[in-house]
Amino acid sequence: MGFSIFNLFKAGLLMTNALLILNKPRFLSKYGLDGSDTYNVSPLKQQVVGLINAVEYLRVPVIAANGITVIFEMLLGGT
């Protein structure tokens, strides 16, 4: 597998898919970040929670990007 822009795009898409299928209440409550008392945590943890919440708005574009990626892989022959 070569190092290319398309492979970087696929890696980012896979990470975004992983965040989309994450069960937020179950995952965040395990670490005490479920929203009840997030003001007493570090700014980095608040940013991670914000990222997980913001990815929800990318649901439709990620579905389209998945479809385009599958079509490119079928046409061009993926590795």
SEVO-215273 format. One record per residue (C-alpha): residue in one letter; chain; x, y, z; residue number from 1. Coordinates in Angstrom, 2 decimals. Layout:
<pts>
   resn   chain         x         y         z   resi
      A       A         X         Y         Z    NUM
...
</pts>
This chain:
<pts>
   resn   chain         x         y         z   resi
      M       A      0.00      0.00      0.00      1
      G       A      1.53      3.24     -1.12      2
      F       A      1.48      6.54      0.69      3
      S       A     -1.02      8.67     -1.19      4
      I       A     -3.69     11.29     -0.66      5
      F       A     -6.40      8.73     -1.34      6
      N       A     -5.05      6.39      1.34      7
      L       A     -4.93      9.28      3.82      8
      F       A     -8.53     10.09      2.90      9
      K       A     -9.55      6.46      3.48     10
      A       A     -7.82      6.42      6.88     11
      G       A     -9.63      9.60      7.92     12
      L       A    -12.91      8.17      6.66     13
      L       A    -12.40      5.00      8.70     14
      M       A    -11.72      7.03     11.84     15
      T       A    -14.83      9.13     11.22     16
      N       A    -16.87      5.97     10.74     17
      A       A    -15.53      4.66     14.04     18
      L       A    -16.64      7.82     15.84     19
      L       A    -20.07      7.68     14.19     20
      I       A    -20.87      4.15     15.33     21
      L       A    -19.64      4.84     18.87     22
      N       A    -22.37      4.56     21.49     23
      K       A    -21.83      7.95     23.12     24
      P       A    -23.76      7.54     26.38     25
      R       A    -22.17      4.20     27.17     26
      F       A    -18.66      5.22     26.13     27
      L       A    -18.62      8.65     27.77     28
      S       A    -20.24      7.54     31.03     29
      K       A    -17.45      5.01     31.51     30
      Y       A    -15.00      7.92     31.78     31
      G       A    -17.36     10.30     33.60     32
      L       A    -17.79     12.58     30.60     33
      D       A    -21.47     11.99     29.92     34
      G       A    -22.39     15.65     30.36     35
      S       A    -23.40     15.79     34.00     36
      D       A    -20.20     17.43     35.29     37
      T       A    -17.89     18.22     32.39     38
      Y       A    -16.75     21.56     33.78     39
      N       A    -14.28     19.99     36.19     40
      V       A    -12.36     18.06     33.54     41
      S       A     -9.35     19.09     31.51     42
      P       A     -9.76     21.13     28.32     43
      L       A     -8.39     18.23     26.26     44
      K       A    -11.15     15.93     27.47     45
      Q       A    -13.72     18.62     26.73     46
      Q       A    -12.36     18.89     23.19     47
      V       A    -12.63     15.12     22.71     48
      V       A    -16.25     15.19     23.90     49
      G       A    -16.93     18.11     21.57     50
      L       A    -15.37     16.21     18.67     51
      I       A    -17.51     13.15     19.35     52
      N       A    -20.62     15.34     19.49     53
      A       A    -19.68     17.32     16.36     54
      V       A    -19.14     14.20     14.23     55
      E       A    -22.88     13.53     14.48     56
      Y       A    -23.45     16.39     12.02     57
      L       A    -21.27     14.64      9.44     58
      R       A    -23.51     11.59      9.15     59
      V       A    -24.91     12.30      5.66     60
      P       A    -21.61     13.50      4.09     61
      V       A    -19.82     10.45      5.51     62
      I       A    -22.40      8.14      3.97     63
      A       A    -21.83      9.84      0.60     64
      A       A    -18.03      9.65      1.03     65
      N       A    -18.31      5.94      1.85     66
      G       A    -20.30      5.35     -1.33     67
      I       A    -17.83      7.29     -3.47     68
      T       A    -14.90      5.45     -1.90     69
      V       A    -16.50      2.07     -2.57     70
      I       A    -17.15      3.01     -6.20     71
      F       A    -13.55      4.19     -6.69     72
      E       A    -12.21      1.03     -5.11     73
      M       A    -14.38     -1.13     -7.37     74
      L       A    -13.49      0.78    -10.54     75
      L       A     -9.79      1.29     -9.91     76
      G       A     -9.06     -1.95     -8.09     77
      G       A     -8.16     -1.37     -4.46     78
      T       A     -5.37     -3.02     -2.59     79
</pts>
